[in-house]
Amino acid sequence: MSVDRRVRETLAASDGGHRVEVEIDGHPYCFKVLNISQGGIGMLVMQTQSEVLPLLQGKSRIQMVHITPKGRMEIMAVLRHTSIIGSGEFEGNYVVGFSITI
């Protein structure tokens, strides 16, 4: 329980300008970033994009481009969790959490 609390405290909501681009099985995707921590990133997968969820499960490492209002940065990501969002603006959609390295 305390681990969950600590993780929540380190997360910062992303402003509207953060996105990640990723190519999965030869198809390009672009996702909104919901939150960022020092070692992780949470991306929003809308219900209309949910076909990507099983594709992500099979990947151990994924190369992404993190796009911010200040520029672009290539990152390596490791899938940590996929969770359905239970309330709020994005209720019923998914947040996919990754640990990242630059």
N, C-alpha and C positions, 0 to 999 in steps of 0.2 A: 504494500500500500504506500509506503513512504517513497518507493522508487517512482511510482506513478506521479506522485505530487511533485517530486523533484523534476521529472521530465516536463511536466506542464509548466513549471516555473521558468524553464530555460527556453521554451518556445516563444517565438514572437510572430505575431500575425504578419503576413506578407502584405505589402501594399499592392495596389492594382497593377503595377508594372512588372511583376515577377512572373516568369513563365519558364517551363522547361520544354525543350524539343528533344525527341528521342526517336530513333528508328528501330522498329521491332519487326523482325521477319521481313525486312525489305520495305516496310510501310512507314512513312513519316507521321508522327503525332506531335501535337502541341497541347500542353496542359497548364492550367493555372496553378501557381504555387500558393497553398493555403498557409503554411507556416514554415519557419526556418529556425534551426538551432545551430549551435556551433558545429555539431557533427552530423546533422541530418536535415532532411527536407521532406515536407509532406505535400504531395500533389493531388489535385482534385481530378477525379475521373467521374464525369457525368454519366448518368444511366444510359444515355445515347451512345457513349463510348465504351460501355462495359465489355464489349468483345475483346478489349485489350487485357482485361484482368487475367484470364487463363494464360495468355501469352507471357505476361510478366512473371507468373508463378514458375515458369520453366527456366528462368534466367538467373544465374548466380551473380553476375556482374553486368551492369548496363552502363554504357557511355551515354551521357546526356550533355546538352548545352543549357546552362542556366542563363536566362536572359533577364537583365534588370534595366532600369532606366539609365544606368551608368555604363552598360556594356554587356558583353557576352563572356562566359567562362565555361570551358569544358570541365566536366566533373565525372568521376566514376562513382556509381551508386550500387548498393547492395540492398535488395528488398528485405524489409524487416516486418512489415505488417500491411494488411489490407483490411480496412474497417468501413462499415456502412455508417454514414452520418445520421444520427438519430434525431437531431433537432436543428433549428436555425435556418438560415438562408439556403443552405445546401442539403437539407434533410432528404434522405432517400438516395443520395449520391454516395460516392466513395472517396475516402482519403487513403492514399497509398504512401506509406512511410518508407524512406530509404536512409541508410547511413551513407555518408558521402566522403570522398577524398578528392583533392584537387590534383 
